[in-house]
Amino acid sequence: MQAYLVSLGAGVLIGVIYSVIKVRSPAPPLIALVGLFGMLVGAQAVPLVKQWLGF
């Protein structure tokens, strides 16, 4: 969990720096990030459901 918080903190810090110096972020648009998040949730859900169903 700590690695996720460090990663989030670093991302926010870089975002603030980009905003202050008025540089456009090379990150994909928010809609693409939401899609990636959905993919991660789906990938984690399959093993969980298999375990829950006893496969």
Phi and psi in degrees as a GROMACS rama.xvg file:
@    title "Ramachandran Plot"
@    xaxis  label "Phi"
@    yaxis  label "Psi"
@TYPE xy
-63.3344  -38.4029  GLN-2
-62.6176  -37.0978  ALA-3
-65.9459  -40.4875  TYR-4
-67.4056  -39.8945  LEU-5
-63.6703  -43.3418  VAL-6
-62.3057  -44.6402  SER-7
-62.0503  -44.2524  LEU-8
-62.1078  -42.5966  GLY-9
-63.9231  -41.3209  ALA-10
-63.5431  -42.5692  GLY-11
-64.4635  -42.6098  VAL-12
-60.9115  -46.0162  LEU-13
-64.4148  -39.1081  ILE-14
-60.6402  -41.5002  GLY-15
-64.9367  -44.3638  VAL-16
-61.4561  -45.3912  ILE-17
-58.5837  -41.7492  TYR-18
-66.158  -41.5859  SER-19
-64.6913  -41.9503  VAL-20
-92.4343  6.85025  ILE-21
57.324  49.2738  LYS-22
-106.447  136.142  VAL-23
-75.6093  130.057  ARG-24
-68.6814  138.552  SER-25
-79.8073  0.0144891  PRO-26
-68.8219  151.739  ALA-27
-65.8564  161.274  PRO-28
-61.1292  161.611  PRO-29
-56.8757  -38.6834  LEU-30
-61.896  -35.6844  ILE-31
-68.8429  -37.8114  ALA-32
-67.5183  -36.5844  LEU-33
-64.7678  -39.945  VAL-34
-62.4227  -41.9893  GLY-35
-62.9953  -40.1695  LEU-36
-61.3892  -42.3266  PHE-37
-61.1936  -39.9326  GLY-38
-62.7038  -42.5413  MET-39
-64.5577  -42.5341  LEU-40
-63.0791  -44.7545  VAL-41
-61.5933  -41.3536  GLY-42
-65.7026  -34.2838  ALA-43
-79.0329  -25.5445  GLN-44
-72.6559  -35.1047  ALA-45
-60.0038  -52.6616  VAL-46
-61.8548  -35.0746  PRO-47
-65.0021  -45.1673  LEU-48
-66.283  -40.1165  VAL-49
-60.2375  -43.6905  LYS-50
-65.2973  -41.3052  GLN-51
-64.6415  -37.7956  TRP-52
-83.9815  -10.3675  LEU-53
85.5346  24.6142  GLY-54
